[in-house]
């Protein structure tokens, strides 16, 4: 895909409001607000309003991305999101992979759940699924991301697609700066792989758009688009919803239709790729 196509996203369908799923009381991701607190352990997340918006956007993005015809969908997000249930509710056959010992949300009646390592899908045949969902930053938590993406490419049929979300280097550098890891931060521009320690001891892998594009292309996946998950700032979301709590659907529609000229925006990157 040419450089001018970066950040490309499917056109908005204004005639349809995206369905909003029930959202967890707290997001299953590390909160940016935790950078200014003791690993986020001192009470209610001060960005709760933003996370409500964030997961509403995620649900709308997935609804637009899912195949229009009944398909076999593999969800390796880990069971902490509503993505498998949403795909099943849209009429797809869903196999959800949950890691050993992972805390998972209740399973939808149309979802088959398997306890396995999402980085090793050896129990699945080559080309056996039409779509793969890798939400909740699962590929950032798999530090050897190349291995997991190679497995995704293997189980996808030709023409099959994957939707994935990873930590951005914008987020990674903010975490490093907050913890005063200046030496680590200075190495980021020249590093081929950036592993970022969180205050709670978790380590995740962060990506620029070009790095993510390369990892996907190396296993035969054609990148359709890469964009930030959200471009509207937490302060904007909190201000608008404080003025009018009913504005959430309009904010979601605005986010989906917002032109993206700078792919460094946002704490997470969202990408769609197709097996050639």
VOBA-1610 file (N, C-alpha, C; in pm, whole numbers, padded with zeros to 5 digits, always signed):
BEGIN
Unk+00085-00120+00000Unk+00000+00000+00000Unk+00088+00124+00000Unk+00055+00225-00078Unk+00138+00343-00092Unk+00127+00429+00033Unk+00233+00510+00054Unk+00237+00594+00172Unk+00119+00689+00181Unk+00068+00733+00066Unk-00045+00826+00069Unk-00171+00764+00121Unk-00173+00629+00132Unk-00293+00561+00176Unk-00290+00530+00325Unk-00187+00570+00394Unk-00179+00541+00536Unk-00293+00610+00609Unk-00346+00542+00709Unk-00455+00598+00786Unk-00588+00588+00716Unk-00591+00528+00598Unk-00716+00516+00525Unk-00815+00432+00603Unk-00939+00474+00602Unk-01041+00403+00679Unk-01169+00398+00596Unk-01248+00293+00609Unk-01367+00284+00527Unk-01457+00405+00546Unk-01530+00447+00444Unk-01614+00565+00454Unk-01726+00546+00555Unk-01767+00657+00614Unk-01875+00652+00712Unk-02007+00616+00645Unk-02092+00543+00718Unk-02227+00512+00670Unk-02326+00586+00759Unk-02352+00716+00728Unk-02431+00798+00818Unk-02572+00749+00838Unk-02620+00664+00748Unk-02758+00619+00762Unk-02774+00515+00872Unk-02663+00465+00926Unk-02670+00363+01029Unk-02595+00410+01152Unk-02663+00413+01269Unk-02594+00439+01394Unk-02531+00310+01441Unk-02403+00311+01479Unk-02340+00188+01524Unk-02401+00140+01654Unk-02428+00009+01668Unk-02483-00042+01793Unk-02379-00034+01902Unk-02420+00009+02022Unk-02330+00021+02134Unk-02355-00094+02229Unk-02250-00169+02258Unk-02263-00284+02347Unk-02254-00240+02492Unk-02304-00324+02585Unk-02279-00296+02727Unk-02129-00293+02751Unk-02084-00198+02828Unk-01941-00178+02847Unk-01901-00211+02990Unk-01779-00261+03009Unk-01733-00291+03144Unk-01720-00164+03226Unk-01739-00175+03358Unk-01730-00059+03445Unk-01590+00001+03441Unk-01488-00082+03429Unk-01351-00037+03415Unk-01290-00101+03292Unk-01209-00028+03217Unk-01152-00084+03094Unk-01052-00194+03124Unk-01045-00298+03040Unk-00947-00403+03062Unk-00811-00369+03003Unk-00777-00241+03002Unk-00646-00198+02956Unk-00586-00108+03062Unk-00452-00095+03067Unk-00392+00000+03159Unk-00440+00140+03127Unk-00481+00215+03227Unk-00530+00350+03206Unk-00415+00447+03197Unk-00425+00542+03103Unk-00325+00646+03094Unk-00319+00725+03225Unk-00433+00739+03292Unk-00437+00811+03419Unk-00349+00744+03524Unk-00325+00614+03511Unk-00244+00544+03611Unk-00100+00591+03608Unk-00058+00660+03501Unk+00079+00710+03495Unk+00102+00817+03601Unk-00002+00884+03645Unk+00011+00989+03745Unk-00033+00942+03883Unk-00052+00812+03899Unk-00093+00757+04027Unk-00007+00634+04056Unk-00026+00572+04167Unk+00053+00455+04203Unk+00000+00334+04129Unk+00038+00323+03999Unk-00005+00211+03913Unk-00157+00197+03907Unk-00229+00305+03930Unk-00375+00301+03915Unk-00445+00229+04027Unk-00386+00221+04145Unk-00446+00144+04254Unk-00511+00231+04361Unk-00533+00355+04333Unk-00582+00442+04439Unk-00728+00481+04420Unk-00805+00400+04354Unk-00947+00431+04346Unk-00998+00433+04204Unk-01106+00503+04184Unk-01177+00503+04057Unk-01094+00569+03947Unk-01098+00515+03831Unk-01024+00567+03717Unk-01077+00705+03681Unk-00987+00805+03682Unk-01031+00941+03653Unk-01065+00960+03506Unk-01029+00863+03421Unk-01064+00871+03280Unk-01180+00779+03245Unk-01266+00748+03340Unk-01376+00654+03315Unk-01465+00700+03201Unk-01491+00831+03191Unk-01575+00882+03082Unk-01510+00857+02947Unk-01380+00879+02940Unk-01310+00855+02813Unk-01313+00708+02777Unk-01293+00618+02875Unk-01293+00476+02843Unk-01430+00429+02796Unk-01537+00488+02850Unk-01670+00456+02799Unk-01680+00490+02651Unk-01632+00608+02615Unk-01628+00649+02475Unk-01539+00556+02394Unk-01422+00524+02446Unk-01325+00439+02377Unk-01387+00306+02338Unk-01454+00239+02432Unk-01510+00107+02402Unk-01634+00115+02314Unk-01704+00228+02319Unk-01814+00249+02224Unk-01760+00262+02082Unk-01649+00334+02067Unk-01583+00345+01936Unk-01535+00209+01889Unk-01475+00131+01979Unk-01425-00002+01942Unk-01538-00090+01891Unk-01653-00085+01958Unk-01768-00166+01914Unk-01815-00122+01776Unk-01819+00009+01753Unk-01863+00060+01623Unk-01764+00024+01513Unk-01634+00033+01541Unk-01532-00003+01442Unk-01542-00151+01406Unk-01563-00235+01506Unk-01575-00378+01479Unk-01701-00406+01397Unk-01810-00340+01429Unk-01936-00361+01354Unk-01917-00329+01207Unk-01844-00224+01177Unk-01820-00185+01038Unk-01723-00279+00968Unk-01633-00340+01045Unk-01528-00424+00986Unk-01575-00567+00960Unk-01664-00620+01042Unk-01703-00760+01032Unk-01759-00794+00894Unk-01738-00916+00845Unk-01794-00958+00716Unk-01945-00941+00713Unk-01998-00907+00598Unk-02143-00888+00585Unk-02216-01021+00574Unk-02146-01126+00527Unk-02205-01259+00520Unk-02154-01345+00635Unk-02229-01447+00669Unk-02190-01537+00777Unk-02051-01593+00751Unk-01965-01588+00852Unk-01826-01627+00834Unk-01776-01699+00959Unk-01663-01767+00942Unk-01595-01830+01055Unk-01493-01731+01110Unk-01513-01691+01235Unk-01432-01586+01296Unk-01355-01644+01413Unk-01226-01616+01417Unk-01140-01653+01529Unk-01110-01527+01608Unk-01137-01530+01738Unk-01110-01416+01825Unk-01001-01456+01924Unk-00883-01394+01914Unk-00773-01424+02005Unk-00750-01311+02104Unk-00852-01228+02126Unk-00836-01110+02212Unk-00819-01145+02358Unk-00853-01266+02398Unk-00829-01307+02536Unk-00951-01318+02623Unk-01070-01286+02568Unk-01193-01306+02642Unk-01234-01194+02734Unk-01159-01083+02735Unk-01193-00974+02827Unk-01275-00864+02760Unk-01300-00876+02630Unk-01378-00776+02558Unk-01508-00840+02511Unk-01592-00758+02447Unk-01719-00806+02392Unk-01707-00844+02245Unk-01586-00848+02190Unk-01571-00867+02046Unk-01625-01001+01998Unk-01601-01110+02071Unk-01651-01240+02029Unk-01803-01243+02032Unk-01861-01190+02139Unk-02007-01187+02150Unk-02069-01099+02042Unk-02002-00988+02010Unk-02053-00900+01905Unk-02051-00970+01770Unk-01943-01041+01740Unk-01935-01114+01614Unk-02041-01223+01606Unk-02064-01293+01717Unk-02166-01398+01719Unk-02305-01338+01700Unk-02330-01225+01765Unk-02461-01160+01752Unk-02486-01112+01609Unk-02378-01089+01533Unk-02391-01047+01393Unk-02410-01166+01299Unk-02419-01286+01355Unk-02449-01404+01274Unk-02330-01487+01233Unk-02214-01464+01295Unk-02094-01538+01257Unk-02069-01655+01352Unk-01999-01757+01303Unk-01954-01868+01386Unk-01821-01828+01447Unk-01814-01825+01580Unk-01699-01765+01648Unk-01630-01868+01737Unk-01497-01875+01722Unk-01412-01953+01812Unk-01326-01853+01887Unk-01338-01853+02020Unk-01265-01757+02102Unk-01154-01828+02179Unk-01031-01777+02163Unk-00916-01834+02232Unk-00889-01754+02359Unk-00886-01823+02471Unk-00860-01760+02600Unk-00735-01823+02660Unk-00641-01741+02703Unk-00518-01792+02760Unk-00540-01862+02892Unk-00456-01957+02927Unk-00468-02027+03056Unk-00465-01929+03173Unk-00564-01941+03261Unk-00568-01856+03379Unk-00619-01716+03356Unk-00658-01683+03232Unk-00705-01548+03204Unk-00846-01528+03258Unk-00870-01409+03313Unk-01005-01374+03358Unk-01086-01333+03236Unk-01190-01407+03207Unk-01267-01383+03084Unk-01409-01341+03117Unk-01470-01266+03026Unk-01609-01227+03040Unk-01698-01348+03014Unk-01826-01342+03058Unk-01917-01455+03031Unk-01925-01485+02882Unk-01931-01613+02848Unk-01929-01653+02708Unk-02069-01641+02648Unk-02077-01592+02525Unk-02202-01584+02450Unk-02243-01725+02409Unk-02372-01751+02404Unk-02419-01886+02374Unk-02375-01935+02236Unk-02344-01843+02145Unk-02304-01883+02010Unk-02152-01883+01992Unk-02079-01867+02101Unk-01933-01863+02093Unk-01876-01990+02154Unk-01786-02056+02080Unk-01711-02169+02134Unk-01580-02116+02191Unk-01551-02149+02315Unk-01431-02098+02381Unk-01329-02210+02397Unk-01203-02178+02365Unk-01093-02273+02375Unk-00984-02211+02462Unk-00932-02287+02557Unk-00820-02240+02639Unk-00691-02281+02569Unk-00616-02181+02523Unk-00494-02207+02447Unk-00410-02080+02444Unk-00286-02095+02398Unk-00198-01980+02382Unk-00226-01915+02247Unk-00267-01788+02246Unk-00297-01723+02117Unk-00176-01712+02025Unk-00055-01725+02081Unk+00065-01719+01998Unk+00093-01849+01926Unk+00026-01957+01966Unk+00048-02088+01905Unk-00086-02151+01873Unk-00128-02137+01750Unk-00260-02184+01708Unk-00249-02318+01635Unk-00157-02402+01683Unk-00132-02529+01616Unk-00250-02624+01613Unk-00349-02600+01697Unk-00468-02685+01696Unk-00564-02650+01582Unk-00531-02546+01505Unk-00614-02505+01392Unk-00544-02538+01261Unk-00622-02579+01162Unk-00567-02612+01030Unk-00536-02485+00951Unk-00451-02499+00851Unk-00420-02387+00764Unk-00547-02341+00692Unk-00563-02209+00681Unk-00671-02151+00602Unk-00810-02191+00647Unk-00831-02204+00779Unk-00960-02256+00827Unk-01057-02148+00872Unk-01015-02020+00877Unk-01106-01915+00923Unk-01111-01802+00821Unk-01222-01729+00825Unk-01242-01617+00733Unk-01194-01485+00790Unk-01191-01475+00922Unk-01154-01349+00985Unk-01093-01377+01122Unk-01001-01290+01163Unk-00938-01299+01295Unk-00951-01163+01363Unk-00992-01165+01489Unk-00999-01044+01570Unk-00891-01055+01677Unk-00802-00955+01684Unk-00696-00950+01785Unk-00706-00817+01858Unk-00810-00804+01938Unk-00839-00681+02011Unk-00765-00678+02144Unk-00795-00573+02223Unk-00745-00560+02360Unk-00592-00565+02367Unk-00524-00519+02259Unk-00379-00505+02257Unk-00308-00638+02277Unk-00372-00748+02237Unk-00313-00879+02262Unk-00180-00896+02191Unk-00162-00834+02075Unk-00036-00848+02002Unk+00076-00765+02064Unk+00042-00665+02142Unk+00144-00592+02216Unk+00188-00670+02339Unk+00098-00750+02393Unk+00135-00832+02509Unk+00213-00957+02466Unk+00199-00997+02339Unk+00282-01104+02284Unk+00409-01038+02231Unk+00515-01041+02310Unk+00632-00958+02279Unk+00700-00999+02149Unk+00698-01129+02116Unk+00747-01173+01985Unk+00626-01171+01891Unk+00585-01051+01857Unk+00461-01032+01781Unk+00464-01103+01647Unk+00582-01112+01588Unk+00596-01174+01456Unk+00543-01318+01457Unk+00568-01391+01565Unk+00524-01530+01573Unk+00371-01539+01571Unk+00307-01454+01649Unk+00160-01457+01655Unk+00099-01415+01523Unk+00155-01313+01460Unk+00100-01268+01332Unk+00121-01373+01224Unk+00233-01444+01229Unk+00255-01553+01133Unk+00149-01662+01150Unk+00112-01692+01274Unk+00007-01790+01300Unk-00129-01740+01250Unk-00154-01612+01268Unk-00279-01554+01217Unk-00285-01569+01065Unk-00175-01536+00997Unk-00171-01548+00851Unk-00192-01693+00808Unk-00137-01786+00883Unk-00148-01928+00847Unk-00293-01977+00853Unk-00366-01939+00957Unk-00502-01993+00974Unk-00605-01917+00891Unk-00567-01801+00837Unk-00659-01727+00751Unk-00665-01790+00612Unk-00784-01798+00557Unk-00797-01841+00417Unk-00751-01727+00327Unk-00714-01757+00201Unk-00682-01648+00108Unk-00800-01551+00097Unk-00772-01425+00113Unk-00878-01325+00113Unk-00934-01297+00251Unk-00896-01377+00351Unk-00941-01354+00488Unk-00874-01231+00547Unk-00936-01176+00652Unk-00889-01048+00706Unk-00866-01058+00856Unk-00779-00970+00906Unk-00753-00960+01049Unk-00771-00816+01093Unk-00834-00797+01209Unk-00846-00666+01272Unk-00766-00673+01402Unk-00674-00581+01422Unk-00587-00588+01540Unk-00564-00451+01601Unk-00535-00452+01731Unk-00508-00329+01805Unk-00379-00347+01884Unk-00289-00248+01875Unk-00161-00254+01946Unk-00134-00121+02015Unk-00043-00124+02112Unk+00004+00000+02175Unk+00086+00080+02075Unk+00066+00211+02074Unk+00145+00298+01986Unk+00271+00344+02057Unk+00368+00390+01978Unk+00489+00445+02039Unk+00461+00578+02107Unk+00355+00646+02069Unk+00315+00767+02141Unk+00288+00733+02286Unk+00213+00625+02308Unk+00185+00580+02444Unk+00314+00532+02512Unk+00393+00452+02440Unk+00515+00399+02499Unk+00609+00508+02548Unk+00626+00612+02467Unk+00717+00720+02507Unk+00663+00798+02625Unk+00531+00813+02631Unk+00471+00881+02746Unk+00496+00804+02875Unk+00486+00671+02867Unk+00510+00588+02986Unk+00655+00597+03029Unk+00747+00590+02932Unk+00889+00600+02964Unk+00923+00736+03025Unk+00868+00843+02970Unk+00896+00976+03021Unk+00840+00993+03161Unk+00720+00942+03185Unk+00658+00955+03318Unk+00742+00887+03425Unk+00807+00775+03385Unk+00890+00703+03481Unk+01036+00749+03480Unk+01063+00855+03400Unk+01198+00914+03391Unk+01302+00814+03342Unk+01261+00727+03248Unk+01354+00634+03185Unk+01416+00704+03064Unk+01500+00804+03091Unk+01549+00889+02984Unk+01638+00812+02887Unk+01721+00720+02939Unk+01809+00644+02851Unk+01729+00557+02756Unk+01625+00492+02809Unk+01537+00410+02725Unk+01467+00498+02620Unk+01422+00615+02663Unk+01349+00703+02573Unk+01437+00751+02459Unk+01564+00778+02488Unk+01653+00826+02382Unk+01684+00717+02280Unk+01667+00591+02317Unk+01694+00481+02225Unk+01578+00452+02131Unk+01460+00505+02163Unk+01339+00470+02087Unk+01351+00499+01938Unk+01401+00618+01894Unk+01402+00647+01750Unk+01479+00547+01666Unk+01584+00485+01722Unk+01666+00392+01644Unk+01635+00246+01671Unk+01544+00218+01763Unk+01516+00080+01802Unk+01425+00011+01701Unk+01458-00113+01665Unk+01371-00191+01577Unk+01254-00249+01655Unk+01276-00281+01781Unk+01172-00334+01868Unk+01171-00250+01996Unk+01053-00201+02035Unk+01042-00118+02154Unk+00955-00190+02256Unk+01017-00234+02366Unk+00947-00297+02476Unk+00941-00197+02590Unk+00821-00172+02641Unk+00800-00066+02739Unk+00752-00125+02871Unk+00824-00100+02982Unk+00778-00146+03113Unk+00674-00050+03171Unk+00563-00105+03216Unk+00460-00026+03283Unk+00492-00016+03432Unk+00435+00083+03501Unk+00462+00097+03644Unk+00425-00026+03726Unk+00331-00107+03678Unk+00290-00225+03754Unk+00372-00349+03718Unk+00477-00332+03636Unk+00564-00443+03601Unk+00532-00511+03470Unk+00417-00482+03411Unk+00381-00539+03282Unk+00470-00478+03172Unk+00507-00558+03076Unk+00585-00510+02961Unk+00503-00530+02834Unk+00494-00428+02753Unk+00424-00440+02625Unk+00513-00389+02513Unk+00481-00431+02393Unk+00555-00388+02274Unk+00477-00279+02203Unk+00545-00171+02169Unk+00480-00056+02106Unk+00529-00040+01962Unk+00446+00020+01878Unk+00473+00026+01734Unk+00449+00166+01679Unk+00535+00205+01583Unk+00500+00308+01486Unk+00420+00240+01375Unk+00355+00319+01294Unk+00278+00264+01183Unk+00366+00184+01087Unk+00483+00238+01053Unk+00571+00168+00958Unk+00618+00034+01013Unk+00645+00027+01143Unk+00687-00100+01203Unk+00575-00203+01197Unk+00454-00160+01228Unk+00340-00251+01225Unk+00314-00297+01082Unk+00325-00206+00987Unk+00303-00240+00847Unk+00405-00345+00800Unk+00528-00331+00843Unk+00634-00424+00803Unk+00610-00563+00861Unk+00573-00569+00988Unk+00547-00699+01052Unk+00434-00772+00981Unk+00330-00701+00943Unk+00217-00762+00873Unk+00256-00805+00732Unk+00329-00720+00662Unk+00366-00751+00524Unk+00462-00869+00515Unk+00547-00885+00614Unk+00647-00991+00611Unk+00586-01131+00612Unk+00461-01145+00658Unk+00397-01277+00660Unk+00290-01289+00552Unk+00293-01198+00454Unk+00202-01209+00341Unk+00066-01146+00363Unk+00056-01055+00460Unk-00069-00984+00482Unk-00061-00846+00417Unk-00163-00811+00341Unk-00169-00680+00277Unk-00245-00583+00366Unk-00178-00477+00406Unk-00239-00380+00497Unk-00345-00300+00422Unk-00467-00300+00475Unk-00576-00222+00416Unk-00576-00080+00471Unk-00559-00066+00598Unk-00547+00065+00662Unk-00492+00049+00804Unk-00428+00156+00851Unk-00384+00168+00989Unk-00424+00307+01037Unk-00482+00314+01154Unk-00525+00443+01208Unk-00522+00437+01360Unk-00520+00553+01426Unk-00536+00550+01570Unk-00675+00498+01607Unk-00684+00431+01718Unk-00817+00390+01763Unk-00907+00511+01783Unk-00857+00614+01849Unk-00932+00738+01864Unk-00838+00855+01839Unk-00894+00963+01784Unk-00818+01086+01767Unk-00872+01198+01854Unk-00995+01185+01901Unk-01051+01285+01992Unk-00987+01268+02129Unk-00949+01376+02191Unk-00874+01371+02317Unk-00968+01343+02435Unk-00913+01286+02542Unk-00994+01264+02663Unk-01058+01392+02715Unk-00985+01504+02709Unk-01042+01630+02760Unk-01161+01673+02677Unk-01154+01654+02544Unk-01267+01687+02458Unk-01388+01601+02491Unk-01366+01470+02506Unk-01475+01377+02536Unk-01540+01412+02669Unk-01459+01436+02771Unk-01513+01465+02902Unk-01591+01596+02903Unk-01541+01696+02830Unk-01610+01825+02825Unk-01747+01811+02757Unk-01748+01742+02642Unk-01875+01730+02567Unk-01976+01648+02646Unk-01934+01536+02704Unk-02029+01451+02775Unk-02073+01513+02907Unk-01991+01599+02965Unk-02034+01671+03085Unk-02145+01769+03051Unk-02137+01827+02931Unk-02240+01920+02886Unk-02367+01848+02845Unk-02350+01730+02779Unk-02465+01655+02729Unk-02433+01507+02727Unk-02472+01431+02831Unk-02443+01288+02837Unk-02501+01209+02719Unk-02602+01266+02652Unk-02664+01196+02538Unk-02582+01210+02410Unk-02472+01281+02416Unk-02393+01308+02295Unk-02301+01193+02256Unk-02298+01084+02334Unk-02204+00976+02305Unk-02216+00920+02163Unk-02338+00885+02115Unk-02347+00834+01977Unk-02293+00932+01873Unk-02313+01061+01896Unk-02264+01162+01800Unk-02112+01170+01805Unk-02055+01157+01925Unk-01909+01156+01936Unk-01849+01035+01865Unk-01916+00920+01879Unk-01868+00799+01812Unk-01872+00818+01660Unk-01982+00872+01609Unk-01993+00895+01464Unk-01887+00994+01416Unk-01862+01097+01498Unk-01758+01194+01463Unk-01622+01128+01456Unk-01593+01042+01553Unk-01465+00972+01554Unk-01447+00886+01430Unk-01552+00814+01392Unk-01541+00724+01278Unk-01522+00799+01146Unk-01573+00918+01139Unk-01563+00995+01014Unk-01448+01095+01015Unk-01376+01105+01126Unk-01269+01204+01136Unk-01154+01169+01042Unk-01109+01262+00958Unk-00992+01235+00873Unk-00868+01224+00958Unk-00782+01130+00925Unk-00659+01108+01002Unk-00540+01148+00916Unk-00476+01258+00953Unk-00359+01305+00878Unk-00229+01274+00950Unk-00238+01237+01077Unk-00119+01209+01157Unk-00140+01078+01231Unk-00073+00971+01183Unk-00094+00841+01244Unk-00020+00824+01375Unk+00051+00930+01422Unk+00115+00922+01553Unk+00019+00959+01665Unk-00100+01007+01629Unk-00199+01040+01730Unk-00252+00913+01796Unk-00291+00924+01919Unk-00361+00814+01984Unk-00270+00721+02061Unk-00325+00658+02165Unk-00248+00567+02248Unk-00242+00427+02188Unk-00337+00394+02102Unk-00339+00262+02039Unk-00358+00277+01889Unk-00298+00185+01814Unk-00318+00179+01669Unk-00412+00065+01635Unk-00501+00088+01542Unk-00594-00012+01491Unk-00560-00038+01345Unk-00554-00166+01308Unk-00516-00199+01170Unk-00604-00309+01116Unk-00626-00305+00985Unk-00694-00412+00913Unk-00603-00459+00801Unk-00589-00592+00790Unk-00504-00649+00686Unk-00570-00772+00627Unk-00533-00802+00503Unk-00595-00913+00428Unk-00487-01011+00385Unk-00517-01141+00394Unk-00422-01241+00343Unk-00431-01247+00192Unk-00318-01232+00126Unk-00316-01232-00020Unk-00310-01375-00072
//
